[in-house]
Amino acid sequence: FFTTIGATIGMAVANARMYEMSLRRGEALAALTHSTVTLAESGPEPEAILVMLEGVNRATRASRSAWLAYDEAAGRLQVGASVGFASEMLHQAEQALTMSLADPWAPAIAAVEGRSFYLKQTVGSPVWPVFDPDVRSANCAPLTYRGRLYGVLVLLSEEEDGFGSEALSLADTFALYTGAALANCTLYREIQRYGLQTVAG
């Protein structure tokens, strides 16, 4: 009898956890859809990027995040937009997160290798530029599409190993869709520019 009750309670707890995970994943996918549509409609404007960053923060439970835009001509990453930084930390973050692809920092490594770079612990890490003493872990996901780099999504947590496998998977999904949306925006602008040149020429 008690075994049956124990098993029933165990199954109820497992079902409750699965339900909670499903809700979180549903919220994350809704945020991803909203972000992608906003980017597709308005292009890589700061407001659209902020919507994306806010969505990925909610989905992954990041305390702050930044989009490091890639300047192909200069071969540099620099903060294009950020969410969650205290105003006194923002300037330091922008300086620390501006880097060449040759720099030995986690965002540059992710960009060059074309895959996410997760730091379970940023404190004392030789590949993390210290600018905020509250940051304990970071995930850097490249925003690419068909081999072309558009930037890096940097997610920060105030906890060591602050991102579980579910959050890292969601971050990669956000990066994949955001890279494609940025590519579409870039292509649309190039077509517009070409069309204007053709009409004028």
Secondary structure, DSSP 8 states (H G I E B T S, - for coil): -HHHHHHHHHHHHHHHHHHHHHHHHHHHHHHHHHHHHHHHHH-S-HHHHHHHHHHHHHHHT-SEEEEEEEETTTTEEEEEEEES--HHHHHHHHHHT-EETTS-SHHHHHHHHTS-EEES--TT-TTS----TT--EEEEEEEEETTEEEEEEEEEESSTT---HHHHHHHHHHHHHHHHHHHHHHHHHHHHHHHHHHHH-
